[in-house]
């Protein structure tokens, strides 16, 4: 009797296991079919806020953005990676593993990711010291390990531990920093754009600055030169409203920064939407190739203070909480994905968990990496001068 009962129980268990496997396989097939169907699907999003235009007549970026599941999930992953890296950097700074200055990009991720998605290998990007997010994008091409190692001052960092937070570069990918002096990157961007014009290589340059840099004199010198020579140069102001800690209305006589180029055309737009960033980038890169410089004002909002040591007393907690609730660029792209059934909550959570693991590994890598050797004090200090124009005309370089 007991043997028959045992045999019967085992038989029922086998049937149940077979049914479970069959059900799981069927569910997996349905998921795969759904993913395949979603993969080929394009969705079109209408942007919420219109553009403000200056001297552009009838020209304007599109008010809609069309994208695929693959692209949107890619943008979501890149933005999540930037956010998680910055949170890890914040923790490391407070644990005194990172020294010096640290300026985080939380809340502005859609700008870097949207613009980077349009730029090609021959284009150039130069920015200010809030640079980790830009460098972590796909085209700029540095890894979380390289960036965090640089923040920790380690030799495995992207600048071999000698640049720190404000001086990060990836020269082969045409990313030139990371510049610690307010506004200093703007004439550098003009020089990069001039090289493209001079050598006729077809690339463009984006020189990004914060709203605090727009009042610098060197910015307007660059405006002037870029206009005279019709350089393929995009002047971007990432307007996060407070410069270092002063509201723009108190620090700028005119706060419509997209008009600051005067004779240079300008655009102001909602930069918390990654797709709107991408559409403006498409328009801007094509415009400057054909017509010369353009001023772009990206209306964004950083969720943290000017630097990690900034308590942010110049704005209220209610304001920051409201912006996080209503204008978090990460939430926006996530909502777009879910609203159009391009992925499930579980799939997005899996991406987030994967990014968390990547950042945890990067932090461990940064901690374990060695500091630069003492001999590194004597490298990257000076290079052999390359003359562009000598005293005598016969020795000068004259372009053909």
C-alpha positions in Angstrom: 0.0 0.0 0.0 2.7 2.5 1.0 4.7 1.6 -2.1 1.7 2.2 -4.4 1.1 5.6 -2.6 4.7 6.5 -3.0 4.7 5.6 -6.7 1.5 7.5 -7.2 2.9 10.6 -5.5 6.1 10.4 -7.6 4.0 10.1 -10.8 1.9 13.1 -9.8 5.0 15.1 -9.1 6.4 14.2 -12.5 3.2 15.3 -14.2 3.2 18.5 -12.1 6.9 19.2 -13.0 6.2 18.6 -16.7 3.2 21.0 -16.6 5.3 23.6 -14.8 8.1 23.3 -17.3 5.6 23.5 -20.1 3.9 26.6 -18.6 7.3 28.3 -18.0 8.4 27.6 -21.6 5.1 28.9 -22.9 5.4 32.0 -20.8 9.0 32.5 -22.0 8.0 32.1 -25.6 5.2 34.7 -25.1 7.7 37.1 -23.5 10.1 36.6 -26.4 7.4 37.2 -28.9 6.3 40.3 -27.1 9.9 41.5 -27.0 10.4 40.8 -30.7 7.2 42.7 -31.5 8.2 45.7 -29.3 11.8 45.6 -30.7 10.6 46.7 -34.1 8.1 49.2 -32.9 8.6 52.9 -33.2 6.9 55.3 -30.9 6.4 59.1 -31.4 6.4 61.4 -28.4 5.0 64.9 -28.5 7.1 67.4 -26.4 5.4 69.3 -23.6 7.1 72.6 -23.9 7.6 74.6 -27.1 10.9 76.1 -28.2 11.9 79.7 -27.8 13.7 80.9 -30.9 16.0 83.8 -31.7 16.9 84.8 -35.3 15.9 81.5 -36.8 13.0 82.7 -38.9 11.1 79.5 -39.9 13.7 77.0 -38.8 13.2 75.0 -35.7 13.8 71.5 -34.3 10.9 69.0 -34.4 8.3 69.1 -31.7 8.1 65.3 -31.7 10.6 62.6 -31.2 10.4 59.1 -32.7 12.3 56.3 -31.1 12.6 52.5 -30.8 12.5 50.3 -27.8 16.3 49.6 -28.2 17.2 53.3 -28.2 14.9 54.2 -25.3 16.2 51.3 -23.1 19.8 52.4 -24.1 19.1 56.0 -23.0 17.5 54.7 -19.8 20.5 52.6 -19.0 23.0 55.3 -19.7 21.1 57.8 -17.6 20.8 55.3 -14.8 24.5 54.6 -15.0 25.3 58.4 -14.7 22.9 58.8 -11.8 24.3 55.8 -9.9 27.9 56.8 -10.5 27.3 60.3 -9.1 25.5 58.8 -6.1 28.5 56.5 -5.5 30.9 59.5 -5.9 28.9 61.4 -3.3 29.2 58.6 -0.8 32.9 58.2 -1.5 33.5 61.9 -1.0 31.8 61.9 2.3 33.8 58.8 3.3 37.0 60.9 2.4 37.9 58.5 -0.4 37.6 61.5 -2.8 39.4 64.7 -2.0 39.3 68.2 -3.5 36.2 69.4 -5.4 33.3 67.3 -6.7 30.5 68.7 -8.9 27.7 66.2 -9.6 25.4 65.9 -12.6 22.3 64.5 -10.8 19.2 65.8 -12.7 20.9 66.8 -15.9 21.6 63.3 -17.3 19.2 63.7 -20.3 21.4 66.5 -21.7 24.6 64.5 -22.1 22.9 61.3 -23.2 20.5 63.0 -25.7 23.3 65.0 -27.4 25.9 62.2 -27.3 23.4 60.0 -29.3 23.7 62.4 -32.3 27.4 63.1 -32.3 29.7 61.1 -34.6 33.3 59.9 -34.0 34.7 63.0 -35.8 32.8 65.6 -33.7 34.2 67.2 -30.6 32.8 67.9 -27.1 34.3 70.2 -24.5 32.6 71.1 -21.2 33.2 72.5 -17.7 34.0 70.8 -14.5 30.6 69.1 -14.1 31.9 66.5 -16.5 31.5 62.9 -15.3 28.1 62.4 -17.0 29.4 63.6 -20.4 32.4 61.3 -20.2 30.3 58.3 -19.2 28.1 58.5 -22.3 28.5 55.9 -25.1 30.4 58.0 -27.7 32.7 59.8 -25.2 33.5 56.3 -24.1 35.1 56.1 -20.7 34.0 53.4 -18.2 32.7 53.8 -14.7 35.9 52.1 -13.5 38.1 54.7 -15.2 36.0 57.6 -14.0 35.8 56.5 -10.4 39.4 55.6 -10.3 40.2 59.1 -11.5 38.0 60.5 -8.7 39.9 58.4 -6.2 43.2 59.7 -7.6 44.4 56.3 -8.9 46.7 55.6 -11.8 44.0 53.5 -13.5 41.9 56.6 -13.9 41.1 58.2 -17.2 43.7 60.9 -16.5 46.0 58.5 -14.6 45.0 59.9 -11.3 46.4 63.4 -11.9 43.3 65.2 -13.1 40.6 64.4 -10.5 37.0 65.4 -10.8 37.5 68.5 -12.9 40.1 67.4 -15.5 38.9 64.3 -17.3 39.6 63.6 -20.9 39.2 61.0 -23.6 41.2 62.5 -26.5 40.8 59.5 -28.9 37.0 60.0 -28.6 37.4 63.8 -29.0 36.2 64.6 -25.4 38.4 67.5 -24.0 37.2 67.9 -20.5 36.5 68.8 -17.8 37.9 72.4 -17.3 38.3 74.0 -13.9 38.2 77.7 -14.8 34.7 79.1 -15.3 34.1 79.7 -19.0 37.6 78.6 -20.0 36.3 75.8 -22.1 34.4 78.1 -24.4 37.4 79.5 -26.4 38.8 75.9 -26.4 35.7 74.9 -28.2 36.1 77.7 -30.6 39.6 76.5 -31.4 38.4 73.0 -31.9 35.6 74.2 -34.3 38.2 76.4 -36.1 40.4 73.3 -36.7 37.4 71.5 -38.3 36.8 74.6 -40.5 40.5 74.9 -41.3 41.1 71.2 -42.1 37.7 70.7 -43.8 37.1 67.5 -42.0 33.3 68.0 -41.6 33.1 67.7 -37.8 31.3 70.0 -35.4 32.1 71.1 -31.8 29.8 71.4 -28.8 31.2 73.7 -26.1 29.0 73.4 -23.0 28.9 75.8 -20.1 26.8 76.5 -17.0 24.6 79.5 -16.6 27.3 81.1 -14.4 29.8 81.1 -17.3 27.6 83.0 -19.7 28.6 86.4 -18.2 32.3 85.7 -18.8 34.1 88.0 -21.3 35.9 85.1 -23.1 32.5 83.7 -24.0 31.7 86.8 -26.1 35.2 86.9 -27.6 34.4 83.4 -28.8 31.0 84.4 -30.1 32.7 87.1 -32.2 35.3 84.9 -33.7 32.9 82.0 -34.3 30.6 84.4 -36.2 33.4 86.0 -38.3 34.7 82.6 -39.4 31.3 80.9 -39.5 32.6 78.1 -37.3 30.7 74.8 -36.9 30.3 75.5 -33.2 27.4 75.0 -30.8 27.5 77.1 -27.7 25.4 75.3 -25.1 24.3 76.8 -21.8 23.2 74.1 -19.3 20.9 76.4 -17.4 20.3 74.9 -14.0 19.0 78.2 -12.7 21.5 78.9 -9.9 25.0 79.2 -11.3 27.1 78.5 -8.2 24.3 79.5 -5.8 22.8 82.7 -7.0 19.4 82.7 -8.8 20.0 83.8 -12.4 17.6 86.7 -12.0 20.0 88.2 -9.4 23.2 87.5 -11.2 22.3 88.3 -14.8 20.8 91.5 -16.2 19.1 89.5 -19.0 18.3 85.9 -18.3 17.1 84.8 -21.8 20.5 83.3 -22.5 19.6 81.9 -25.9 19.5 85.5 -27.1 22.9 86.4 -25.7 24.6 85.7 -29.0 22.8 88.8 -30.4 23.5 88.2 -34.1 24.0 84.4 -33.5 20.7 82.5 -33.7 19.5 80.7 -30.5 17.2 78.1 -29.1 15.8 77.5 -25.6 14.2 74.2 -24.9 13.1 71.7 -22.2 16.3 69.7 -21.5 14.7 67.2 -19.0 13.4 65.2 -22.0 16.1 63.0 -23.5 14.3 62.9 -26.9 13.9 66.6 -27.0 17.6 66.9 -26.4 18.2 64.5 -29.3 16.0 66.5 -31.7 17.7 69.8 -30.8 21.1 68.1 -31.3 20.0 66.8 -34.7 18.9 70.3 -35.7 21.9 72.1 -34.2 24.6 69.9 -35.7 23.1 70.2 -39.2 22.6 74.0 -38.8 26.2 74.8 -37.7 27.7 72.7 -40.5 25.9 74.8 -43.0 25.5 78.2 -41.4 28.0 78.7 -38.6 27.5 79.1 -34.8 24.3 78.5 -32.8 23.5 79.3 -29.1 21.5 76.6 -27.3 20.0 77.1 -23.9 19.2 73.7 -22.2 16.7 74.3 -19.4 17.7 71.8 -16.8 17.9 71.4 -13.0 20.5 69.9 -10.8 19.1 68.1 -7.8 22.3 68.7 -5.7 24.2 71.7 -4.7 26.9 73.4 -6.8 29.4 71.0 -5.3 29.2 68.3 -2.7 30.3 70.8 0.0 27.4 73.1 -0.9 24.5 72.8 1.5 22.1 74.5 -1.0 20.5 76.9 1.4 19.7 79.3 -1.5 16.7 77.2 -2.5 14.0 75.4 -0.6 13.6 71.7 0.0 10.0 72.0 -1.4 11.4 73.3 -4.7 13.9 70.5 -5.1 11.3 67.9 -4.1 8.9 69.3 -6.7 11.5 69.3 -9.4 12.4 65.7 -8.6 8.7 64.7 -8.7 7.8 66.6 -11.9 11.0 66.9 -13.9 13.3 64.0 -13.2 14.7 63.1 -16.6 15.2 59.5 -15.6 11.5 59.2 -14.5 10.4 60.8 -17.8 12.2 58.3 -20.0 11.0 55.5 -17.8 7.4 56.6 -18.1 7.7 56.9 -21.9 8.9 53.3 -22.0 6.1 52.0 -19.8 3.3 54.1 -21.4 4.1 52.7 -24.8 4.5 49.1 -23.6 8.2 48.9 -24.8 9.3 47.1 -21.6 7.9 45.9 -18.3 8.7 47.2 -14.8 10.6 44.0 -14.2 12.9 44.6 -17.3 13.6 48.2 -16.1 14.4 46.9 -12.6 16.8 44.4 -14.1 18.6 47.2 -15.9 18.8 49.1 -12.7 20.2 46.1 -10.8 22.7 45.5 -13.5 23.9 49.1 -13.3 24.2 48.9 -9.5 26.4 45.9 -9.8 28.6 47.7 -12.4 29.0 50.7 -10.1 29.7 48.5 -7.1 32.5 46.7 -9.1 33.8 50.1 -10.2 34.0 51.4 -6.7 35.9 48.3 -5.6 38.2 48.7 -8.6 38.9 52.3 -7.6 39.6 51.4 -4.0 42.0 48.6 -4.9 43.9 50.4 -7.7 47.3 51.8 -6.9 48.2 55.5 -6.7 50.4 57.0 -9.4 54.1 56.3 -9.1 56.2 59.3 -7.9 57.8 59.4 -11.4 54.4 60.5 -12.8 55.1 63.9 -11.3 57.4 64.5 -14.3 55.1 63.2 -17.1 52.5 65.1 -19.0 54.1 68.4 -18.0 55.5 69.7 -21.2 55.6 68.7 -24.9 57.8 69.7 -27.7 56.5 73.0 -29.2 55.0 72.7 -32.7 55.5 76.0 -34.6 52.5 77.1 -36.5 53.9 80.4 -37.8 57.6 81.3 -37.7 59.1 84.7 -38.0 59.9 84.3 -41.7 57.1 83.7 -44.2 59.1 81.0 -45.9 59.0 78.9 -42.7 55.4 79.5 -42.1 52.7 76.9 -42.6 50.3 78.1 -45.2 47.1 76.0 -45.8 46.5 74.9 -49.4 
